[in-house]
Amino acid sequence: MDDGVYVGNAGKDAALDRGWLLGHFKDVDDPRHSQAVEIKWGVHSRGDERAQWVENERRTALLVLISGRFRVDFPGHSVLLQEQGDYVVWGRDVGHSWVAEEESVLLTVRWPSVPGYAVPEGKWGSLPG
């Protein structure tokens, strides 16, 4: 990491920081530190769900399904991601929640990277973080 290059494994690194690989929460000397964007490798067991609805969202998000079946709920409707590569994008001020209908792997990209949005430990369904 001394040369500004970081090589890792998303599955292994995700386990270290609640799934997040890149964002403001990484040490400032880490090449994965960014105030512009956050990237998460999410691995969810069937039935995992966000225990708290997100409101007052100040970021834009892109969620891409790698495998599984995953539902994202928005005010008034839901989006079901069920084929590899299915994705959804939502912007600022769009509330949301989610549930893994099957074991699922997802890549999430959010921007900008804004401190203060983490759900407190123990607030997730069966997934910490």
Secondary structure, 3 states (H helix, E strand, C coil): CCCCCCCCCHHHHHCCCCCEEEECCCCCCCCCECCCCEEEEEEECCCCECCCCECCCCCEEEEEEEECCEEEEECCEEEEECCCCCEEEECCCCCEEEEECCCEEEEEEEECCCCCCCCCCCCCCCCCC
